[in-house]
Amino acid sequence: MTDVDARAPEPVRPGAAPQDPPPNSRGKVLTASLVGTSIEFYDFYIYATAAVLVFPALFFPEGDMMAARLQSLATFAIAFVARPIGSWVFGHFGDRVGRKATLVASLLTMGVATIAIGILPTYAQAGVIAPLLLALCRFGQGLGLGGEWGGAALLATENAPRAKRAFYGSFPQLGAPIGFFLANGVFLTITGTMSDEAFMTWGWRLPFLLSTVLIVVGLWVRLTLHETPAFAKIVAAGERVKTPMVEVFRRNWPAVVLGTLIMLATYVLFYLMTVFSLGFGTDPENGLGYDRSQFLVFLLVGVVFFGIFTPIAGIIADRFGRRPTLITVTTAIIVFGFAMGPLMGNGGTVGVLAFLIIGLSLMGLTFGPMAALLPELFPTNVRYTGASVAYNLAGLLGASFAPYIATWLASAFGLNWVGGYLVLVGALTLAALLVSRETKDDSLDEIPSGLAGRARR
């Protein structure tokens, strides 16, 4: 591939002024970043919900339900192994070809894998082939999401005024609560309008097949965008690198390590609050024994607070800085870890709702500034790759096995140990934040000085 791709803006002749791409309107930027991530997270979360409610019974041999649930959660974790690979593949093209084309490709990858899950045969129909195909589709979901987040974050932040970068960046972050709300809302509607037998026979497939409509909408929105100004300047200056992943780990590895650790507690918190809590809350033998529909309503209430506090966190991070905002929130997450057992363990509705509302409010506060902070750690010519790698390595370490570990801890030692798990990862994130620097005043569109760029000034 030549250094200037035909799909990217042409480099200027010596002495000529760079040709900026047509500007993207604020509304189009925010809509495209929000719609795309909402669809991607919807696809991702319908799997998470089905991994707890459906897949243990339909895709794994009959027997011990706890063993089947753990096997199902293991396939859930496959996506987090795939996500760093997706960040490498899509990050490469995002930093070489451009943000727009790569975002379209990541959305298609995720969509095809999700729709395929909706037509898979079950274990009763295909035997061991069924869970293998399920695992393959889950890998495809992870591959697509691995390239999605970094591009959506850059789409928002590279088009944002510097003083509002964290607020703009909170819009792709809003895709998480919106996607979760849609996913569980669809499951709740379906389970409330059909019998359990019909749901387990064919109704569970509908949320996956409905993704087709959302993908068409997302593609239409994204195909109308222009390239970001920051990437266009890199192209005009001839500063694209041939192998962004090599460059990231050669010159920007401290930013990768810090970004990964800074995201760690966010990931563990979210998957404890959603996947683990849904399994524990509806387990009649080893958990609280709530009805499936009732606990989904509890989760949707909590997710509303997640959505409310996500843009609020962006505004706070623009006003006071990313570092002090996240240090404060991470400290609160550690305190919440100590309260987790008493809040949820009592089994009462008030305690469970308080647990979900507090935990998911903290999730919004920690997740909101991340789409600004992680891209700010990397120079423009490797920013897609660098931010995606840090984000998805954190997912691999912090989220992939979080529901599995928490389920095992709760069944073997009790909920207080699950809270201790959150305290431990919160302490790791807090340590990373304490040694990091403030980035809110950094420029995202300066031309790197050679290949070293802005690597951890």
C-alpha positions in Angstrom: 0.0 0.0 0.0 1.4 3.4 -0.9 1.7 6.0 1.8 -1.2 8.0 0.4 -4.3 5.9 -0.2 -6.7 6.8 -3.0 -9.6 7.0 -0.5 -7.8 9.5 1.7 -7.2 13.2 0.9 -4.3 13.8 -1.5 -1.1 15.3 -0.2 -0.5 18.9 -1.1 2.3 20.0 -3.4 5.3 21.7 -1.7 4.4 25.2 -0.8 0.7 24.7 -1.3 -1.8 25.1 1.5 -3.3 21.9 2.9 -6.8 21.2 1.6 -9.1 20.7 4.6 -12.0 18.3 4.1 -15.5 19.9 4.3 -16.4 20.3 7.9 -18.8 17.9 9.6 -21.7 19.6 11.4 -21.8 19.2 15.1 -25.1 17.5 14.9 -23.9 15.0 12.3 -20.8 14.2 14.3 -22.6 13.6 17.5 -25.4 11.6 15.8 -23.0 9.4 13.9 -20.8 8.6 17.0 -23.9 8.0 19.1 -25.9 5.9 16.7 -22.9 3.7 15.7 -21.8 2.8 19.2 -25.4 2.3 20.3 -25.9 -0.3 17.6 -22.6 -2.0 18.4 -23.3 -2.1 22.1 -26.8 -3.3 21.5 -25.4 -6.2 19.5 -22.8 -6.9 22.2 -25.3 -6.8 25.1 -28.0 -9.0 23.6 -25.3 -11.7 23.6 -24.5 -10.9 27.3 -28.2 -11.2 28.3 -28.7 -14.4 26.3 -25.5 -15.8 27.7 -27.2 -15.7 31.1 -30.8 -16.4 30.2 -30.8 -18.6 27.1 -27.5 -20.1 26.0 -26.8 -22.3 29.0 -29.9 -24.3 28.2 -29.8 -24.3 24.4 -26.1 -24.5 23.4 -24.6 -26.7 26.1 -25.2 -30.4 27.2 -27.9 -30.9 29.8 -26.7 -31.4 33.3 -25.4 -29.1 36.0 -26.9 -25.6 35.3 -24.1 -23.8 37.1 -21.6 -25.6 34.9 -23.6 -24.7 31.8 -23.7 -21.1 32.9 -20.0 -21.0 33.4 -19.4 -22.5 29.9 -21.8 -19.9 28.5 -19.9 -17.1 30.2 -16.7 -18.5 28.8 -18.0 -18.0 25.3 -19.0 -14.5 26.4 -15.3 -13.9 27.2 -14.1 -14.9 23.7 -15.1 -11.5 22.4 -12.7 -9.8 24.7 -9.9 -12.0 23.3 -11.0 -10.9 19.8 -11.2 -7.2 20.6 -7.5 -6.5 20.8 -7.1 -8.3 17.4 -9.9 -6.0 16.1 -8.1 -3.0 17.5 -5.0 -4.0 15.5 -6.8 -4.8 12.3 -9.2 -1.8 12.2 -6.7 0.5 13.9 -4.2 -0.2 11.1 -6.7 0.9 8.5 -8.1 3.7 10.6 -4.6 5.3 10.8 -3.7 4.4 7.2 -6.9 4.8 5.2 -9.1 7.0 7.5 -11.6 7.0 10.3 -14.8 7.0 8.2 -14.2 3.9 6.0 -12.9 1.9 9.0 -16.0 2.7 11.1 -18.2 1.5 8.3 -16.3 -1.8 8.1 -16.3 -2.4 11.8 -20.1 -1.8 11.9 -20.6 -4.4 9.1 -18.4 -6.9 10.9 -20.3 -6.7 14.1 -23.7 -6.8 12.3 -23.0 -9.9 10.3 -21.8 -11.8 13.4 -24.9 -10.7 15.4 -27.4 -11.7 12.7 -25.7 -15.0 12.3 -26.3 -15.8 15.9 -30.0 -15.4 15.4 -30.1 -18.3 12.8 -27.7 -20.7 14.6 -28.8 -24.3 15.3 -29.0 -25.3 19.0 -27.2 -28.2 20.7 -30.2 -30.4 20.3 -30.2 -29.7 16.6 -26.5 -29.9 15.8 -24.6 -31.2 18.8 -21.2 -29.9 19.6 -21.1 -27.9 16.3 -23.7 -25.5 17.9 -21.4 -24.1 20.7 -18.5 -24.0 18.3 -20.5 -21.8 15.8 -21.7 -19.7 18.7 -18.1 -19.1 19.8 -17.1 -18.2 16.2 -19.9 -15.6 16.0 -18.9 -14.2 19.4 -15.4 -13.8 18.1 -16.8 -11.9 15.1 -18.7 -9.6 17.5 -15.5 -8.9 19.5 -13.5 -8.2 16.3 -16.1 -5.6 15.2 -16.3 -3.9 18.5 -12.5 -3.8 18.8 -12.4 -1.5 15.9 -15.6 0.4 16.6 -14.9 2.3 19.8 -11.6 3.9 18.9 -13.0 5.2 15.6 -16.2 6.5 17.2 -14.2 8.2 20.0 -11.9 9.9 17.4 -14.9 10.9 15.2 -16.3 12.8 18.2 -13.1 14.2 19.7 -11.2 15.1 16.5 -14.1 17.2 15.4 -14.6 18.8 18.8 -13.6 22.2 20.2 -10.8 21.7 22.6 -12.7 23.1 25.6 -15.6 20.6 24.9 -13.7 17.6 23.9 -14.7 15.4 26.8 -18.4 16.4 26.4 -18.3 15.5 22.7 -16.5 12.3 23.6 -19.3 11.4 26.0 -21.7 10.8 23.0 -20.0 7.6 21.8 -19.9 6.6 25.4 -23.7 7.1 25.6 -23.9 4.2 23.1 -23.2 1.8 26.0 -26.2 2.7 28.2 -28.5 3.2 25.2 -27.4 -0.1 23.6 -27.9 -1.9 26.9 -31.3 -0.3 27.4 -32.4 -1.3 23.9 -31.0 -4.9 24.3 -32.7 -5.6 27.6 -35.8 -3.7 26.7 -36.2 -5.9 23.6 -35.7 -9.0 25.8 -38.1 -7.8 28.4 -40.8 -7.0 25.7 -40.4 -10.4 24.1 -40.4 -12.4 27.4 -43.5 -10.4 28.5 -45.5 -11.1 25.3 -44.9 -14.9 24.8 -44.7 -18.0 26.8 -41.4 -19.3 28.2 -41.6 -22.3 25.8 -42.0 -20.0 22.8 -39.2 -17.7 24.0 -36.8 -20.6 24.4 -37.9 -22.2 21.1 -37.6 -19.2 18.8 -38.3 -15.9 20.6 -34.7 -15.5 21.8 -33.6 -15.1 18.1 -35.6 -12.0 17.5 -33.3 -9.5 19.3 -30.4 -10.7 17.1 -32.3 -10.5 13.9 -33.7 -7.0 14.7 -30.1 -5.8 14.5 -30.5 -5.8 10.7 -32.7 -2.7 10.9 -30.3 -0.9 13.2 -27.3 -1.7 11.0 -28.9 -0.1 7.9 -29.6 3.1 9.9 -26.0 3.2 11.2 -24.5 2.7 7.8 -26.6 5.5 6.3 -25.5 7.9 9.0 -21.8 7.1 8.7 -21.6 7.1 4.9 -22.6 10.8 4.9 -19.6 11.9 7.0 -16.4 13.5 5.9 -13.0 12.6 7.2 -11.8 14.2 10.4 -9.6 17.4 10.2 -6.8 15.8 12.3 -6.4 12.8 10.0 -6.5 15.0 6.9 -3.6 17.1 8.3 -1.6 13.9 8.8 -2.2 12.8 5.2 -1.3 16.3 3.9 2.0 16.3 5.9 2.9 12.8 4.8 3.1 11.6 8.4 1.1 8.4 8.2 3.1 5.3 9.3 3.2 2.0 7.5 2.6 -0.2 10.6 0.7 1.7 13.3 0.7 -1.2 15.7 4.5 -1.5 15.7 4.8 2.2 16.1 2.5 2.3 19.1 4.4 -0.4 21.0 7.8 1.1 19.9 7.3 4.7 20.9 4.0 4.9 22.8 4.0 1.8 25.0 3.8 3.8 28.3 0.6 5.3 27.1 -0.8 1.8 26.3 0.1 0.6 29.8 -1.4 3.6 31.5 -4.5 3.7 29.3 -5.2 0.0 29.9 -4.9 0.3 33.7 -7.0 3.5 33.8 -9.8 1.6 32.0 -9.5 -1.5 34.1 -11.9 -0.6 37.0 -14.5 0.7 34.5 -14.7 -2.6 32.8 -14.9 -4.7 35.9 -17.5 -2.5 37.4 -19.8 -2.6 34.4 -19.8 -6.3 33.9 -20.3 -6.9 37.6 -23.3 -4.5 37.5 -24.8 -6.1 34.4 -23.9 -9.7 33.5 -22.9 -10.9 36.9 -25.8 -9.2 38.7 -28.4 -10.6 36.2 -27.1 -14.1 36.7 -26.9 -13.8 40.5 -30.1 -12.0 40.8 -32.2 -14.5 38.9 -30.5 -17.7 40.2 -33.0 -19.5 42.4 -30.4 -21.9 43.9 -27.2 -19.8 44.4 -28.5 -16.3 44.1 -31.4 -14.1 44.9 -34.1 -15.9 42.9 -35.8 -12.9 41.3 -38.0 -13.4 38.3 -36.1 -12.8 35.1 -38.4 -9.9 33.9 -38.4 -8.3 37.3 -34.7 -8.1 37.5 -34.4 -6.8 34.0 -36.6 -3.9 35.0 -34.3 -3.3 38.0 -31.3 -3.2 35.6 -33.1 -0.8 33.2 -33.7 1.6 36.1 -30.0 1.5 36.9 -29.0 2.0 33.3 -31.0 5.2 33.1 -28.6 6.6 35.8 -25.7 5.3 33.8 -26.9 7.4 30.8 -27.6 10.5 32.8 -24.2 10.6 34.4 -22.2 9.9 31.3 -22.5 13.4 29.7 -22.3 15.0 33.1 -18.9 13.3 33.6 -17.8 14.8 30.2 -18.8 18.3 31.3 -17.0 17.9 34.7 -13.9 16.5 33.0 -13.8 19.5 30.6 -14.2 21.9 33.6 -11.8 20.3 36.1 -9.6 18.0 34.1 -9.7 14.3 33.3 -7.2 13.3 36.0 -8.9 14.8 39.1 -12.3 13.8 37.9 -11.3 10.1 37.5 -9.3 10.0 40.7 -12.4 11.1 42.6 -14.7 8.6 40.8 -12.3 5.7 41.2 -12.0 6.3 44.9 -15.8 6.2 45.1 -15.7 2.9 43.1 -13.4 1.4 45.7 -15.7 2.5 48.5 -18.6 1.0 46.6 -16.8 -2.3 46.5 -16.8 -2.6 50.2 -20.6 -1.9 50.2 -21.4 -4.3 47.5 -22.0 -7.4 49.7 -24.3 -5.7 52.2 -26.3 -3.9 49.5 -27.1 -6.8 47.2 -26.7 -9.6 49.7 -29.7 -8.7 51.7 -31.9 -9.7 48.8 -34.4 -6.9 49.4 -35.7 -4.8 46.6 -34.5 -1.5 48.1 -31.0 -2.9 48.6 -30.8 -4.4 45.1 -32.1 -1.2 43.5 -29.7 0.9 45.5 -26.8 -1.4 44.5 -27.7 -1.0 40.8 -28.4 2.7 40.8 -25.2 3.6 42.7 -23.0 1.2 40.8 -24.3 2.3 37.3 -24.2 6.0 38.3 -20.5 5.5 39.1 -20.2 3.7 35.8 -21.4 6.7 33.9 -19.0 9.0 35.8 -16.0 6.8 35.1 -16.9 5.9 31.5 -17.9 9.4 30.3 -14.4 11.0 30.1 -12.6 7.9 28.6 -13.3 8.7 24.9 -11.4 12.0 25.4 -8.7 10.7 27.7 -7.5 7.7 25.8 -7.1 9.4 22.4 -5.3 12.3 24.1 -2.5 9.9 25.2 -1.5 9.2 21.5 -0.2 11.2 18.5 -2.6 11.6 15.6 -0.8 9.2 13.2 -1.3 6.2 15.6 -4.2 7.5 17.6 -6.8 5.1 16.3 -4.6 2.1 17.0 -3.3 3.3 20.3 -6.6 4.3 21.9 -8.2 1.1 20.6 -5.5 -1.1 21.9 -5.5 0.4 25.4 -9.3 0.3 25.5 -9.5 -3.4 24.4 -6.6 -4.7 26.4 -8.5 -3.3 29.4 -11.5 -5.2 28.2 -9.5 -8.4 27.9 -8.0 -8.0 31.4 -10.9 -6.4 33.2 -14.1 -7.6 31.6 -13.6 -10.9 29.7 -13.6 -13.1 32.8 -15.1 -10.7 35.3 -18.6 -12.3 35.2 -17.0 -15.8 35.4 -14.7 -14.8 38.3 -17.5 -13.0 40.2 -19.9 -16.0 39.7 -17.3 -18.4 41.1 -16.4 -16.1 44.0 -20.0 -15.6 44.9 -20.8 -19.3 44.9 -17.6 -20.3 46.7 -17.0 -17.5 49.2 -20.0 -15.0 49.1 -20.7 -11.6 47.7 -18.2 -9.8 49.9 -15.4 -11.4 47.9 -16.9 -10.1 44.7 -16.8 -6.6 46.3 -13.1 -7.3 47.2 -12.4 -8.1 43.6 -13.7 -4.7 42.6 -11.7 -3.0 45.3 -8.5 -4.6 44.0 -8.9 -3.5 40.4 -10.0 -0.1 41.6 -6.8 0.3 43.5 -4.8 -0.6 40.3 -6.7 2.0 38.3 -6.2 4.6 41.1 -2.4 4.0 41.1 -2.3 4.5 37.3 -4.2 7.7 37.5 -1.9 9.0 40.3 1.2 8.6 38.0 -0.6 9.9 34.9 -0.6 13.5 33.6 -3.4 15.9 32.8 -4.3 15.9 29.0 -7.3 18.2 28.7 -5.2 21.1 27.2 -3.4 18.9 24.6 -4.0 19.5 20.9 -5.4 16.6 18.9 -4.5 18.0 15.4 -0.9 19.0 15.7 1.5 17.3 13.2 3.8 14.8 15.0 7.5 15.6 15.1 8.8 12.7 13.0 7.6 9.3 14.0 7.9 9.9 17.7 5.0 12.3 17.6 3.5 13.3 20.9 4.4 10.1 22.7 4.1 10.9 26.4 5.7 14.3 26.5 
